[in-house]
Amino acid sequence: MQYTEKKFEIPDLNGISKASVDAHLGLYAGYVKNFNAISGLLAEYAKDSEKNAHALSELIRRRSFEFDGMRLHELYFEQFEGGASPLAVDGALTKQFEAEYHKVEYFLAMFRAIGLMRGPGWAILYWDPETKQFLTGFSGEQHQGHFVTLPIILALDVWEHAYLLDHGTTGKDKYIDAFFKNLNWSVIEQRFVNVAK
Ligand SMILES: [Fe+2]
């Protein structure tokens, strides 16, 4: 049950430095490594679950934190690959934003506000295939507050490590603006098309 660190082709970003991206990719690599290490330990401790009950409970809690950190960062970095491209004005994603939020700008402003919520975490846009609607959420840290089973369309990391180097402790708003400027919306559109059939 070993996962492999993925490699991303991140172009030069506007308002997010290469140094910050490289440090962030290093954190992502840590999640993959830690998930694998914990999985190995669990297999060992499972040989005597009763004796290792306390260690098992801590590792089980820790493992989903590492896994969600791994997957969310993969979604995050993919969104920059290929370079910035605008949201297609006549695309399926725009139509759904307009159906639910009247204007794309209203959705973006709300998503930005979710990103500005206090505390480390992620602003996330999910799609519910059952009711065919978006759900927006805030995951505290990265393993809490998820809408389980729903596919993720857009993921914004708002941990301090994402912006501290470039914008300081009070620069989350500037970082979020930069995040939007650098998005390759075709990646996000494709995610939506894949699950909204
Ligand atoms: Fe992060």
Residues whose N, C-alpha, C, O or C-beta is under 5 A from the ligand:
A	BS01	LIG	D157 W159
